[in-house]
Amino acid sequence: MAKYFTGTDGAFLVDGKQTAKIANWSLSAQTSTLETTTLGKYAREFVAGIQSFTGTANLYYYVDSNDVLDGQELLDQVIRTSAPDRTPQHSLTLQVQDVPKRSVTLKVVITSANISTAVGELVTATIAFTGTEPLAEASLAG
């Protein structure tokens, strides 16, 4: 049976827990190429090299009934008044579907945060992240 996926199928988990009111997320995966051309070849040859992962997420700036800011642990990584933690890693699971599972899990460092507001609109926070090691789990592509 054919199926299109929508945002209601997805999830955004931080350290294994559903967190923040997420409007959307994106993930970009890159693989560098390493040249293996040798003398005498008339065309360049390459093999796959090192992987890297970056992404963004748009969070609604939301305070729950206990006055706790949803997603605060992510924003605190870059919006702070003190020196950064040398290892501010979180495990992110970006999910397109739960059953069967279509998701990726990776350790990340939050690299930027942007909070924006406009008249008549909800306040949002956009975070960017970079993967810090190989994927822990990957089932998005199959």
C-alpha positions as semicolon CSV with decimal commas, in nm:
position;residue;x (nm);y (nm);z (nm)
1;M;0,000;0,000;0,000
2;A;0,135;0,343;-0,094
3;K;0,180;0,599;0,181
4;Y;0,277;0,963;0,200
5;F;0,420;1,076;0,532
6;T;0,312;1,390;0,713
7;G;0,434;1,579;1,015
8;T;0,192;1,387;1,237
9;D;0,399;1,073;1,164
10;G;0,721;1,236;1,284
11;A;0,892;1,302;1,614
12;F;1,190;1,486;1,759
13;L;1,345;1,321;2,065
14;V;1,625;1,466;2,276
15;D;1,816;1,218;2,491
16;G;1,538;0,962;2,430
17;K;1,247;1,189;2,532
18;Q;0,993;1,376;2,323
19;T;1,082;1,737;2,383
20;A;0,978;2,080;2,267
21;K;0,687;2,172;2,048
22;I;0,852;2,121;1,710
23;A;0,720;2,289;1,395
24;N;0,970;2,109;1,170
25;W;1,316;1,959;1,152
26;S;1,565;1,889;0,875
27;L;1,873;1,672;0,844
28;S;2,150;1,697;0,588
29;A;2,400;1,415;0,540
30;Q;2,721;1,463;0,345
31;T;3,001;1,234;0,239
32;S;3,332;1,379;0,126
33;T;3,521;1,222;-0,159
34;L;3,880;1,107;-0,156
35;E;4,070;1,110;-0,479
36;T;4,238;0,780;-0,573
37;T;4,362;0,875;-0,920
38;T;4,701;0,728;-1,002
39;L;4,958;0,822;-1,261
40;G;4,868;0,702;-1,608
41;K;4,488;0,746;-1,558
42;Y;4,306;0,982;-1,793
43;A;4,008;1,045;-1,560
44;R;3,992;1,125;-1,193
45;E;3,878;0,845;-0,960
46;F;3,718;0,887;-0,617
47;V;3,596;0,681;-0,323
48;A;3,358;0,777;-0,047
49;G;3,528;0,949;0,245
50;I;3,420;1,094;0,576
51;Q;3,053;1,148;0,661
52;S;2,913;1,456;0,831
53;F;2,565;1,551;0,947
54;T;2,402;1,888;1,009
55;G;2,047;1,995;1,065
56;T;1,797;2,242;1,202
57;A;1,476;2,236;1,400
58;N;1,212;2,502;1,450
59;L;1,066;2,496;1,800
60;Y;0,765;2,683;1,926
61;Y;0,870;2,899;2,221
62;Y;0,637;2,731;2,468
63;V;0,614;2,743;2,847
64;D;0,420;2,459;3,013
65;S;0,183;2,486;3,311
66;N;0,482;2,460;3,550
67;D;0,645;2,763;3,381
68;V;0,915;2,540;3,227
69;L;1,039;2,640;2,883
70;D;1,005;2,349;2,641
71;G;1,339;2,276;2,474
72;Q;1,537;2,489;2,719
73;E;1,822;2,235;2,735
74;L;1,881;2,296;2,364
75;L;1,867;2,675;2,379
76;D;2,092;2,684;2,687
77;Q;2,375;2,532;2,482
78;V;2,430;2,859;2,293
79;I;2,225;3,129;2,469
80;R;2,414;3,156;2,798
81;T;2,619;3,390;3,014
82;S;2,895;3,144;3,100
83;A;3,167;2,951;2,921
84;P;3,047;2,659;2,711
85;D;3,060;2,302;2,831
86;R;3,343;2,126;2,647
87;T;3,118;1,829;2,565
88;P;2,763;1,966;2,526
89;Q;2,628;1,665;2,342
90;H;2,272;1,549;2,314
91;S;2,140;1,240;2,145
92;L;1,878;1,338;1,885
93;T;1,633;1,099;1,727
94;L;1,466;1,240;1,419
95;Q;1,173;1,022;1,328
96;V;0,956;1,013;1,015
97;Q;0,748;0,711;1,123
98;D;0,721;0,501;1,438
99;V;0,603;0,159;1,305
100;P;0,795;0,039;1,119
101;K;1,061;0,270;1,256
102;R;1,202;0,520;1,007
103;S;1,444;0,742;1,196
104;V;1,803;0,841;1,264
105;T;1,974;0,882;1,599
106;L;2,291;1,084;1,634
107;K;2,498;1,268;1,894
108;V;2,502;1,642;1,829
109;V;2,635;1,975;1,943
110;I;2,389;2,264;1,920
111;T;2,573;2,524;1,709
112;S;2,324;2,811;1,691
113;A;1,991;2,932;1,822
114;N;1,771;3,206;1,685
115;I;1,454;3,330;1,856
116;S;1,213;3,531;1,644
117;T;0,880;3,698;1,691
118;A;0,639;3,890;1,472
119;V;0,307;4,061;1,530
120;G;0,024;3,809;1,503
121;E;0,261;3,509;1,494
122;L;0,383;3,255;1,749
123;V;0,733;3,306;1,889
124;T;0,970;3,043;1,750
125;A;1,326;2,934;1,815
126;T;1,540;2,782;1,541
127;I;1,834;2,568;1,642
128;A;2,110;2,428;1,425
129;F;2,312;2,120;1,514
130;T;2,616;1,927;1,394
131;G;2,669;1,554;1,436
132;T;2,973;1,465;1,648
133;E;3,020;1,097;1,562
134;P;2,879;0,826;1,332
135;L;2,504;0,767;1,336
136;A;2,394;0,548;1,626
137;E;2,090;0,427;1,430
138;A;1,974;0,486;1,073
139;S;1,657;0,356;0,912
140;L;1,533;0,658;0,715
141;A;1,658;0,534;0,380
142;G;1,503;0,192;0,383
